[in-house]
Each structure stands twice: as C-alpha cells, then as structure tokens.
Amino acid sequence: MRVFIHYLSYCLVLFLAFSAQVSANDERIAIIDTPYEENANHRYFVDLVNFLLDISREKYGEATIELYYVENNTHEKTLNLISTGLLDLSWAGTTKNLERKLLPIRIPLLGGLLGYRVSIIRKDDHQKFSQASVEQLKSMIACQGQVWGDSDILEDNGYQVMRISRFDLMFKMLAHGRCDYFPRAIFEGYNELNAIIKKYPNLMMFDDKILHYQFPLYFFVEPQNKALAKRLRFALNKAIDDGSFKSFMEQHPLTEAIFPIEKWANKSIIQLHNRFLPAETPITESKYWIQLSEH
C-alpha cells in the first residue's frame, strides 16, 4: 500500500511538471476587450490574431489570446496600456507619433482599405450630401475619435472635425445633430450601421462619395516585444503570399461585403493627402495594398 501511494505521488509530480511545462510553452497574448456592440471591427481583429497564431504555430509554438476589459476604455488608453505592459497587442492607423512610441508591424491589416471612407449620415441630409461640392463637404462637421489619425488628416485637408473620446457616443451625437457625418472605412460602416440602426433609426449609409487618403492600419506592440512582432510579421507575409489572407477577408463578416472590389469602380473618390504618413510606410510593396478604381 505504501509503495502504491508513493507511485501515485510520483505520477502526480510528473503530471504537475508536465502541466507547468505546457503552460510555460503556451504564450498568452493580452488584447483589449470591448463592451460596445457598435464596434463591429473588434471581432475581426481578434479573429485575425487567432488566424495568425494558428498558421505560425508550427514555427513559433502554442499561443492563445486573453481578452482584458477596462472600464471606460478609449483608443488612447488601449495604446497606453501596451506601453505599460498590461496589453501585448493592439491595432491602429499609423502615424509618425505612434510609431515613435510603439513598435509597428508595417503590413497593412486590411490592404490599406482603412483610408477609403464612406459616411454614416442622417437620412434627412441625403440630398444635401448628394449635391455637396468638396468645399461644401469641408464646411460640414465630421465626428471622429479624439486621438485618431483620421482626425488629424481630415483637419489638415481643411475638413471640420468634432473630436470625441468614446466610440459609442459618436453615433448618438450624429443622430442628435451635434455633427453632420461619421466617416468610416468601407469595411466598418455597414456592419456598424446594422448594429445601431434600431437605436438610431434616422441614420443611413452614404457611399456615393468616398474620401480617400493613404492610411495603413498596423498591429502595434511594446518596443521590446520583438518576438511577438517577428511572429506576426512572419504570419502576415505567409498568409498574403499563399492567398489565405485574402480568403480570410473575403469570408469574414466584417469584410466580405467589400468584395468583389470591382463594385466600387463607379463611386466618386475624393483624394486627400496624408502628410503624417511615416517615411517607412511600404507603399511600393504592391502585394500589401488593395486599390479601388478611381474616377
């Protein structure tokens, strides 16, 4: 009996040691969670990270996502939490200032489509937007994030911007006439509108005129976290080269409506300049970018 107990103890030690080893080898990637149903693109990026961890598993080992909820979170807080080490990873449209603070993985996560902006407007304003010249558009007020790179780009091109700290408040302020339109990337706006239309039935999508500026969206990590950056860079390039990244976009609920790309050919595209674009942006790497036909 004593020998049997010793044997059980030995097995338990081996099991705990094995479990500790598995746990140690299972890298945890901390990402922010969101309570906002309207923030439809958050699920896309969580799914994308899982997709990239999966295709890089053979080379880099096991890794899993841990979602962290932060009360009254904002985009600015999320990026600051990476600097403090509480979060490992987030995503954002790039700027020179952001690339000085955090380490960018310079591969556009949506083929550069972040820079193609449709607008959520009030239904009563549809005719006004349809007939508006570029100068008239500039005189209208756009709802945008407090620290979004889009806000800087729009203002630098002469557009009026109301900066708002919380994402969910932008729909409310638009619906109640505090601003005139809410520019969203073509992969964001439709899903977000579907999510909030019951709450704000006076809103609609306006996509006859599309604002465009060069504005890649990257993953960002803490500057010392070069191992995670290397893994994500490897996985993104692999997925782009073998076509699985395009398939991911074509099948994901957030981005499937973008395709086929040819459907955008007859839209009026208004070109803006992004002088905040870092010099290191890989604009000559054609495999990274999706272009809408411009007329």
Buried (B, 14 or more C-beta within 10 A) or exposed (E): EEEEEEEEEEEEEEEEEEEEEEEEEEBEBBBBEBEBEBBBBBBBBBBBBEBBBEBBEEEBEEBEBEEBEBEEBBBEBBBBBBEEEBBBBBBBBBBEEBBEBBBBBBBBBBBBBBBBBBBBBBEEBBEBBEEBEBEEBBEBBBBBBEBBBBBBBBBBBEBBBBBBBBBBEBBBBBBEEBBBBBBBBBBBBBBBBEBBBEEBEBBBBBBEBBBBBBBBBBBBBBBEBEEBBEBBBBBBBBBBEEEEBBEBBEEBEBBEEBEEEEEBEEBEBBEBEBEBBBEEBEBEEEEBBBEBEEE
